[in-house]
Amino acid sequence: MRAGFDVDDDAVAAAAAILERRRIGIHIVGFEPERRIDGVLARIPAEIAGCFAEITVIDDSSDDLTFDVALAAGERLGLENLRVLRTPSNRGYGGNQKLVYLRAIKLGLDAVILLHGDGQYAPELLPQIIVQLGRENVDAVIGSRMIKRLDALRARMPVYKWVGNQVLTAIENAMLGTHLAEFHSGYRAYKVEALRAIPFDLDSDGFHFDIEILIQLIRSGRTIVEVPVPTFSGDEISPMNGMRYAVNCVKAVTKARLVDTGLFFDPKFDTGQFEERSYVVKTAPNSLHQHVLSLPRPSSWRIANLGVGRGALSSALDGGAEAVELDLDGPFDETLGRRRYDAALALDTIEHLTDPESAARRIAAILKPGGVLYASTGNVANVVVRFSLLAGQFNYGKRGVLALTHRRLFTIRSFTKLLRNSGFDITEVRGFGPPLRDTAGGSKALRATDAVLGKLARRWPRLFAFNFLVTAEKAPELEDLYERTSASTGEIYEEPDPPTRRRAWPLRRPIGGSRPHD
């Protein structure tokens, strides 16, 4: 027995067998643990202490004698595999761990176990951790103090810490869809192969590094298991601000969930799911796609479907549409011909282009006189973005209004102005709410929210539309007007006499007579 904790002889024997075939390291991190580092090293079960590939102490630029005490302890205990390192400057709790895991990768270890130099976690439990690491389907192990929750209180964990741990863990489980007993134990072990696959170098240098690396493992589909460990409450004053830590943990899981929707981007939580997913036609009845699919149109129309998701939407369109390869960022493609199509779809396309103005003119060129364009884009002036800007935030995502691939951002006014300047008359602007039912599910609450947001978007599109659809008709081209005017007189006067009285041109209203949204 060491420090009141029993060593399980069966677990020690099993751990020794695993250490013979696996290169596993112990990495002990700490800032000023001078008084306890000797005891931590001494409490590593002697039967396996020499079997580790390396036992590393990384002193985070302490102001005390931690470095010297650790060296002396290693010599006294005969730990030939002990290495004591010191950071060139204080890196913080998370920053120290980044160095630990990078070292494990560079040493070619199979797994790495994290211990705290202050003795908060029992080294006597290392064999149980190693046994779990020996399982092929396990990527990470957490020594959890909360598997037997009341034991933590009996071990004199302060009530406020115990309650805070329970509340935070409940929030994190709910947000991440997990069932862990505890997210906040610093007794950890990771397979190095799993560490190589996640961007842990982007995580915080602070105490919430632990939650961020767990989110990365969970989001990348890794298997995490827990083993029970006892609670130790020492007399040290923790440098961690509990309230700030809690806020940072909640922010981390919230960001992860927002990244999951594609509407927020943070590279450390990006798992590439949207690159792997093809363009999907929205199925909710009040979605933009279903509105376009339900629009009445003559069966004889020849329709060009341009840009994102051409094949997906074309196949869903009654009567079909041609998925047209038109390089909207290049010169006009004469092979498509001019005045060839009765209608064109440019849904969520124009904002991806470097020169939307030229692209809109190319679209007009392939339409017949009076041809119809259905063009949609995100509304950068919607209320959510406005409030974000008010709070000093402007966050890109993998999709949505602020998608990373968008090269131009539009309001309803700027988008309709672009189309007018490119030879179109605006006949209708229709706003749509965020696609909650297609992205978040179809619960009653979501359906009700989706319906309310949809009505607000239609009533006040400039403010509440998440995205909007503009229906526009190709305005008569100057050349066409010239030919029609000439044909009506039967002859063309090269130099007409100046008129004796100036006549006003009649105002040309858009087809359909509705007042366009400007």
N, C-alpha and C positions, 0 to 999 in steps of 0.2 A: 504494500500500500504506500502511495506517495501523496502527500498533501491532502489526505482524506479521500482519495479516489482509488478504487480498486483497479488493478490491471487484469484484464481477462486473458488468462493463459491460452485458451483455445484461439482467441482472436489474434494473439501475438504469434502463435504458430502459423495460422493461416496467412497473416500479414508477411511473415518471413518468407513463406513460400512464394508469395506474389512478388516480393522485392527481388527474389532471385531471377525472375524472368522479365520484370518491368523496371525501367529506369524512372524512379519516382524521387522527387526532391522536396525538401521542406524549406520554405522561405519564411523567415521571421522578420516582420516589419515593426518598426517602432520609432517613436520620437521621445528621447530622454527616458528610456526604461532601465536606467542604470541599476536601480535597486532590485529589479526582478529578472533581468535577462539571465543571470547565472542560474536561478531556480528553474526557469523555463527550459534551459538546455539540460539541466540535471534531471528533469522529470520525463524526458523522452525515454521510453522503455529501453533499457540497456541491451535487451536481446535483439533489437532491430535498429538501434541507433547507427551502428556501423554499416548497415545494409543499404542505407539511402545513397542514391547517386551523388547527392550533395545536400548539406545542411547550410543554408545561407542566412546570415544576419545582415540586413541592410539598414544601417543607421542613417536616419533621415536628417543628417547635419545637426545632431543633438548638441546642446550646449554643455552637456555633462560628460561623464567618462564611459558612456555606453560602449563605444568602440573598444576601448582598452579592456573593460570588464569582460566583454564577450570573448575577446582573444584569450584572456587568461582562463576563462571558464573552459573553453575548448581544449586548451593545453592540459588543464587539470583533469578533465574528464576523458582525455585520450581520444577526442573526436578528430581523427585525421581527415575526415571528409568535411570539416567545417570551414567555411569561407566567410570572413567578415568584411563587408564593404561599407563605404560611406558615400552618400550622394554629395556632389559638389555644391549644392545649395538645397535648401528645404523644398521638397517637392509636394508635400501634403500627403494625406492618407491615400487618396486615389493615385496621385502621381508616383508614389512609392510602389504601389502595386503594379503600375504599368511597367516599371523597370523590372520587377520580379518576373512578370510573365514574358517579357521580351527575353530575359536571361534564360528562362526555361525553354523557350523556342530555340535560342541560339545554342544551348547545350544539347539539344536533341532529346529532351526528356519525354517520357510518355505521359507523365502527370506531375502536377505540382500541388502541394498542400500549403495553405496560408495559415500561419500562426501569428498571434499578437505577442509582442515582446513583453507586455505588461502582465502576462500570466492570467488574463481574463478567461482564456479557454484552456481546458485541461489537456496537456500533451499525453496524458495516460490514455486518452481516447483515440490516439492516432491509429492503433491497430484496426478499430472498427471502421474508421474512415478508409483505410487502405483496402479492407475487405470489399467495401462497396466499389472502390475504384477498380478492383479486379474484375468486376462484371463487364462483359463486352458491351452491353446496351446502356451503360451509364456514362454520361458526359460530365456531370458535376455532382458534388456531394456537399450538403449543408449540414453542419452540426447545429441542430435546432434545440433551443432552450424551451420551446413552446409546444413540443409534442405532448409533454405532461405539464400543462400550463401552471397548475397550482404549485408545482415544485419550484418554479422560479420565485414565487412569492415566499415560499418557505425558506428559500436561500437568501432572503433579504433583498431581492430586487425591489427598488423603490416602487411604490404603487403607481405613481404617475408615469414611470417608464414602462411598467407592465401594461397599463391601460393604453398608453400611446402606441406600444408595440402591437397590441391587439387591434386597435382601430386602424392603424396604418396598414397592417397586413390584410385586414378585411377589405379595405379600399383597393389595395393592389391586386388581390385575388379577383375582386369583382371586375376591375378594369382590364385585367390581362387574361381572364378566363382560366385561372389556375386554382389549385387547392393546397398551397403550401402552408405549413404550420407557422413559418416565420420567414420574412424577407431580410431581417436585420441582424442576423448573426454574422460575425466576422470570421467564424470558423468555416473555412471553405476549402474545397479541393476541385481541381479542374483537369480534365484531359487536355493535353497540349494540342491535340488535333482540333478540339472544339475552339480553343483560344485562337488558333491560326485562322479560323473561319469567320471571326467576328472583329469589327473595328474597335477593339477596346481602347486603342490609343486615342480615340475621339471622346472618350468619356471624361467626366469631371475629375479634377485633381482633389476634390473635397471628399467628405464622408459619404455622399450619396453615389459615389462610384459603385458601391456594392449593389444598389438597386438597378443602376444602368446596365451593368454587365449581366445581371440576371435577366433583364428585359431582352437583351440581345440574344442570350441563349434560348430563352423561351420563344422569341419570334423566329429564330432560325430552326426551331423544331428539335432542340436538344432535350435529352432526358435528364431531369434533376431529381435526386433522391435525398431524403433527410434521415439523419440518425440522431437519436436523443443525446444531448450533452448537458451536464450540470451547469448551473449558473454560479458565477463567482462575482461577488461585489467587493471590490477593494476600497482602499481609502484614498485613491488618487482622484484628483480633480480633472474631470474630462474636459478637453478643450472644445468639445462639440457643443454647438448651440442647438438644443433639442428642437425648438420651434422652427428655426431656419432649416434644419435637417428634414423635418416633417414636410414643410412647404416644398422643399426641393424634390422630395420623393413623390409627392402628389403631382408636381409639375412634370416629372419624368414620365410617369405612367400616362398622364394626360397627353403629353406630346406623342408618346408611342401610339395611343389610340387614334390621334389625329393623323399621324403618318399612315396608319392602317386604312384610313378613308381616302388617302391620296390628296387631301386638301391642305396638308401641312407637310413641310419637308424638313427633316433633320437627318443628316447623313448617317449618324450613329445608329438610328433606328430603321434605316431603309433596308429592306430585305429584297428589293428588286421585284416585288410581286406584280407591279404594274407593267414592267417590261415584258413579263412572261404572259400577260393576259391580253388577248386580242380585243379589238374594239367591239363592244357589246351594245346591241340595240336595246334601248330602255323599253321595258314592258309595262310600266305603270300607266294606267289610263290617261292621267293628266300630264304625261311626260311630253317633251318636245318631239321625240321620235314618233310616238303614237299619234300626235296631232298631225305631223307631216304625212304619215301613212294614211290618215283618214281624210285628207283634203280631196275634194271632188276635182276631177280632171278628165278631159276627153280621152277615150281609149286610144285614139290615133296619135296622141302626143308622143314625140320622141324626146326622152328625158336623159340628160347627162348627169351622172352622179360623180361629183368631184371631191377629191381630198380624202379625209379620214374616214375609214370604215366603209369604203365604196361598196365592196362585195357584200358586207353584212346587211346594209340597208337596201341595196338594190334587190337582193333576193326576197326581201320582205315586202317590197312595193308591189301592189296590185298592177298587173300588166308589165311589171319589170322596168328596169332602167339600165342604161349602159354605164358600166363602171369605167369612166373615161380616164385615161392616163394623160393628163394635161399638166405640163410643167409650168405651174403658175409663177414660178420664180425665174423662168427662162424666157427666151424669145417665143413669139407666137408660132404655134405648130400648124403649118399649112395643111398637113395631112388630115386634120379634123375638119377642114373646110370652114367657110364663113356662113353664117345664117343657116346653120344645119339643124339646130335643136329648138324644140318648142319650149322647153323648160330646162333649168339646171338646178341641182342641189349642191350647195356649198355649206354643209353643216359642220360647225366647229373646225373650219379649215383656214379661213383667211387670217386668223390671228397667229398662225404658225409661219406666215410668210415674211420674207424680208422686205418685199415691196408690194403691200396689199393694193395700192392704187393701180399699179400696172396690171396686177392679177385681175382686178375687177374689170378693167378694160378688155382683157383677153376673154373673160367670161362673156362679156357683152358681145364680143365679135362672133362667138360661135352660136349665139341665139338669133332666131328669126326675128323680123320686126314684130314688136309686141310680145316677144317671148318673156317668160316669167322666171325670175330668180328667187329661190328660197335660200336665204343665207342666215346662219345663226352664229352667235359668239357669246362669250361670257360678259357679264355686266360688271365692270370694275368699279362702278359707282353704287353698287348695292349696299344696303345698310350695314352688313357685316364688315365689309372692307372699310366703310366710312368710320365705323367705331374702332376698328383696328388701327387706322391711321390716327384717330384721335388719341389712342393710347400709345402712339409711337411705334406701332408694329406694322410690318409689311412682309408677310410670310408666304413664300412660294411652296407649292406642293407638286405632286406627280400628276395631278389632274385638277379640274375645276377652273375657276376664274383666273387664278394665279398659277397655272401650271408652268413648270420649268421650261417646257418646250415652246411656250408662247413668246413670240418676238414682238408682238404689238398688243396693247391693252386698249379696250374700247368702252366708251359709254354709248348709250343709245344715240345721243346726238352726234357723236363723232363717227359712229358706224354708218348712220344714214347719210351723213354729209359725204362720206367717202363714196357711197354708192351713187348719190346724186351727181357728184363730180365725175363719175365714170360712165354716165349715160343711162341712168335708171331713174324711174319715177317710183317713189315709195307709196305703196297702197295700203300696207298694214304693218304694225309692229305689235307683237304679242309676247308678253313676258311669261316666264315659267319659274317656279320655285326650285329649290335644290332637290335632286333626285333621291329623296330619303327612302322611298319604298324600294328602289332598285339597289341602293347601296347599304342600307342599314336594316332592312327587314320590313315585315308587314304586320307588326303588332297593331292593336287598336289605337294605342297612343300615337304611334308613328303615322298611321293612316290619317288620324284626325289632324295631326300637326302638318302633314303633307298637304291636306286639303286646304287648311287655313293659309299656309304659305303660298299655295298655288293661286288662291283667290286674291291675296294681296299683290302678288306679282302681276296678275292680269289687270287689277284696278290701278295700281301705281307702279308701272314697270320700271321707271327710272330709279326708284328707291328700293323696291323689294324684289325685282327680277334677279334671279341667280344667273340665268342666261335668257336670251330673247331671240325670236325669229322675225326676220324682216322679209316681207313679201314685196317684191319690186318688179316692175315691168320695164322692159327695154324701151327707152324713149326713142322716137323717130330720129334716125341719123340724119345729119345735115345733107349728105349725098342723096339719101332717099327723098328727103323733102325737096331738094333741088330737082330731082328727076320727076317727081309727081307734079311739082309746080310747072315745070317746062311742058309736061305732057298735057296739062290742062289748057294751055294756050296754043299749043301746036307749033310754036316757034319761040326762039330765044333771041332776045335783043342783046347784042353785045354791049352797046352803049345807049341805054335808054335815056330819053330826055328827063331832066330833073323835074320831079313832081312840083306842081304849083301849090298843092296842099298836103301837109304831112298827116298820114292816117295812123292811128294807134293800132299796134298788133293785139289781136285778141289773146286773152290769157288762156293758156293751155292747162286744163286740169288733168290730174292723173286719171287713168281709166278706172271706172268704178265710182268716181266722184267723191271718195271719202277724203277727209282732211288728214294728211300724213302727220305722223308724230315727228316732231323736230327736236 
